[in-house]
Each structure stands twice: as C-alpha cells, then as structure tokens.
Amino acid sequence: MKIAIIGCGNMGMAFANSFIQYNLVQKEDLLLIEKNQERGTVLQEQKAGVVVDTISAKISGVDLVILSVKPQDYPSVASEVAGLLLPNQIVLSIMAGIPIAKLQASLQHDLIVRAMPNTPALLGMGMTAFAAASTVGLADVRKVENLINSTGRAVFLEDEALIDAVTGLSGSGPAYFFYLIKSMIDAGVSMGFDPAMSALLVKQTMLGSYHLMQTSDKSLDELIQAVASKGGTTEAALKTFADFQVGEGLQKGIFAARDRASELAK
C-alpha cells in the first residue's frame, strides 16, 4: 500500500510510525508532505519516509491520502489537493470538526473517511473513532480500520454526527486526565510532599486503579463504594466534590469541547 500524509505533526507522524512499525507500508511508499521547513528537515534526517514540502501530482500515485493539518489550515490545503485525486483513492481526515460532506465538496471527491484519534496514538495506545461516506465500500472501510488499529484501537461509527462527541470525549480526553492528575499532585505538594514524591503517589495510584477497574467485575459505582467507607476519609472527599459539582463541571467541559468541534466546521 502507498500512503501520503499531508501535515506531519505529532498525530500525522504517530500514524506514519505505526504503519511502518507493523509493516503496513514501506518507507519508500510513504509520502510525507510537510510545509514547515524546520520540521521537514527533521523528518528527512530521521529518514521517516519520502519527505517533500509541496502538494503535487505525486499524491495521485498513492492509495490513501491522510489529511492531518489544523482545521484552520484546511481551506488552502483543499484548494491544492482538489483536482489531483483519482476516483478510486481514499481520503482519511483526522482533522477536528470538518464533516464528510464538506470534505467531499471542497475536494471534489467522494471516497472520504473521517476519524478522530487521540494523543496516546503516539505510543500505539490511541483510541480512534471513524465514520465513512456511504460511497466508501466495506472492503475499503476494513482497510482503513486495519491501519487505524495499528495506532491503538478503532471504533466504526454508523452515525457521523457522533464524531464531534468523540472529539469532546476521547479526542480531548487525555488532557482531562492530565488535568486531574496535576490537580492531585498539586494537592500533595500543598500538604507537604515534594513534587517528585507527590507525582509518584498519584501516578502509581492512577495506574493501579486503571488495572483494578479493567480486571474487576464490579461497576465503577461499586469500586467507588469499596473505597468510600461510611463516615470515612474518602466519603469526605466525595462529598466535597459533590458540593463543588466537580462531576458536573467535567461533563460540561466535555460538552463544550464537543460544541467547539462543531463550530470548527462553520
């Protein structure tokens, strides 16, 4: 398979590196289009693939074109790509907010797949949801799914409208997780621990809790109650969280991220 990636930032290269790691594409068949000169030089030094700085007819020779630029940079990219695509090529967009119909219209191309990954894809542990235009056949959907699975896990959505919700939930999700961890570490420092010790206490707690959650047959509510004995310390913390509406605030933040993803399409 031959693949072109337009925009080779962290996420674009997370996909590229995973494809190479699992032998899904050879470096000589991986066209990396990066307009930033400094970034392009780094990629050339790393010999990450065939690195170029302009969009050209070369993309007509690949099977899959991945759009990995910032949504605000897309209009100029679309004007360069439109007219270069062949009817049988698949375009995979990992840009936030831009719907399939808009991609089809701006690229003058039917075979569009839209995906929303997250940053753990950098470690091959990402979570990506994707949807496809009705014109994309099942065989091509499976090919794209296989490629995405190399970066972690892929989930196919019949309803493209849910992609914005995925953006708010798992796409931005790592930042929420890091935010909670940072808050806990800061609390530890305020209680007298040095930052390294506080970070160790919190990070190991998070890691252990994750594995406990994954291996337990109990629900999350049951796991919470297993720690929160009546009248105890955990209950005091949970009551304070409820008083400050921490859970509601987190949910509102996720909804805000979803809504912002929708705004990016306009």
N, C-alpha and C positions, 0 to 999 in steps of 0.2 A: 504493500500500500504506500502511496505517496501523499504527503500531507504538507500543507502550507499553514503557518501560523502568522497572522498579522497582529503585531503587538506582542513583544516578548518580555513583558514584565514578569513579576513573580508567578502569577497564575498561568500565563501562557507557557512559561518555562516549566512549571510544575507538570503540565500536561506533556510537554515535549520530553522531559526527563523520564516520566513514567512510561511513555511509548517506547523509548529506547531501552529502558531497563528490562521491559518484558518482551523485547524483540518484536514489537508490533510494527515498527518501522525502522529502517536503517538510516543512519545519519545522512548518507548521500541522497536519501529520498525525503529528507525533512527540510523544507524551505522556511527559513526564519526571516521574517520581514520586520525590521526594527529601524525606525527613522531616527531615533536618538543615537547620535554618533558615538558617544561615550559607551552607552550600553551595547551598541553593535560591536565595538572593539573588544569588549569583554567577552562577548559570545564567540567572536572569531578566535580569541586566544584560548577559549575553552573547547574549541572545535565542537560546538554543540550541534552543528548542522551546517547547511548551506546558508550563510548569512548575507542578506542584501539589505539595502536601505531604501529601496523604492518598490512600489507596487507595479508590476509589469505583466506582460503576457505569460511569464513563467508560471503564474498561478493557473493557467489553462491546462497545464500538464499534470496536475495533481488530482487525486480522488476526493480529497476533503480539504476544505478551507475553514480554518478556525479564526473567528473574529474575537480578539482579546484586547481591544482598545477601550479606553474610557468612553462611556456613553456620549459625553460632550464632544469627543473627537470623531465620533462615528460619521456624521454627515460628510466630512471631507474624504474619509476613507471610502464611503459608499460611492461617491462620485468617481473615484479612481477605479474601484472594483467593478462597478456596473459596466457591462459590455464585454468583460474579459472572461466571464464564467461560461462554461459549456453546460448544456441542458442536463447532463447526467451527473454533474458534480454536486456533492453535498456541502452545504454551508452550515457550520456549527457555531452559533453565537454564545459566548459566555459573558456577554455584557448585561449589566443590570437594566431592567426597565423597558427595553425595546421589544415590542411584541412581534410575533412572527409575521403578521400581515404588513406591518411597517417595513420589516426587513425585506419581504418579498417585493414590495412596491419600490423601495429605494434601490434594490439590487437588480430589479427586473429579472428575478429568478424564483423558481417555485420550490426547490428542494431545500427547505430550511429546518434546522433543528435548533431549539433554544434551550440552553441549560444554565443552571445556577449552581456553581461549585462553592466550596469554602476553603479557607487557607490551610487546613490540615492536609489538603491535597499535596502540599509541598513535601509531606512525609509519606505520601501514599496512603493516607488515612482520611481522605476527604469524604464529604457527603454531598452528592450532586443529584439534583432532580432535573429532569429534562422532559420536554414535550416536542412533538414534531408536527409539521404541516401535514394535512391529510394526503398531500401528494407524495409524501415520502413512504416508500414501501416497507413492509415488515422486515425484509432482509437488510435493508439499509439502517433501519432503526436498531436492529440487533448488532450491526457492525459498530455503530456509534456507541451503543451501550457497552460493548466489549472494550472499546477504547477508554471510555469514562471509568469503567471498573478498575482499570489499571491505576487510577489515582485514588482509589478507596472503594466506595460503594455508590451505585447508581440506582435511582428510582424513576421509573417512567410514569408520567402523569398524563392521563387522558385529557384532562382539563387544563389548558394552558393558563387560564386565569389564576391558577394556584401558584404559578411561578413567582409572582410578586410576594405571596405569602411565604414561600420558601426562602426568598431573599431576606425577609424580615426575621424568619425563624432560624434557619441553619446557615444561610449565607452570611449574615451578620453575627450569628450565634457565638463564634469564638470570642468576639470582643466582649460579649456579655459575661462569658465565663471568666475571662481575664479580669474584667471589672470587679466581679465578686471576689475573686482570689486576691486582687490588690487591696480591696476594702478589708478583707480578713487579715492580711499581712500588716496593713497599717494599724489595725486594731491591736495586733500583737505588739507592735513597736510601741504604741501608746501605753500598753500595760507593762512595758519594761524590757521586752526582749530586744536583742539586737536584730537588725533586718534579716541577716542570714538565718538565724535560728527561727525567727518567725516564719520566714519563707519555707523552711524545711518542715515545720509543724503543719503549715497549711497545705503545701503541695502534696505531702505524703498522705494527709487526711483526704484530700480530693481524690488521689489515685486509689487509695484503699476503698473509699466509698463507691467509686465507679465500679470497681471489680465486685464489690459486695452486691451492688444493685444488679449487675449483669448475671451473677450466679445465683441470686436468691429467687425463690418462687413467691416472695411477698410483694405486695404492691408498694408504691412509693409512700402512700399514707401509712401503711403498716411498718415500713422501715423507719419512718419518722417517729412513730409512736414507740418503736422499740428502743429509741434513744431517749425519748422525752418522758421520763417517769413523772408521775403526778406530783406537783409541788417542787420539782427539782430545777436544776440549773438550765437544762435545755428548754424546758417549758417557759422559763422566764425570758429566754432569748426569743422564742417563737411568739410569745405574747407581745413583746416589743416590736417584732417585725410586723405583726398584725396591726398594732397601734399606728405604726408609721406607713402602713399599706405598702410594704415592700413588694409583695407579690403582685398587687395591682399595678404598682409603678413599673415593674418589669414587663408585665403584659402590655401596658400602654406604650412602652418603649418599642416593643416588638411590632405593635400595630403601626406606630409612627414610621418605623423602618419600611414596613410593607407599603404604606401610603406614599412614602418618598420614592420608592421604586416605581410606583405607578406614575408619579409626577414626572419622572425622568423620561417617560415615553412621549411627553407632550411637547 
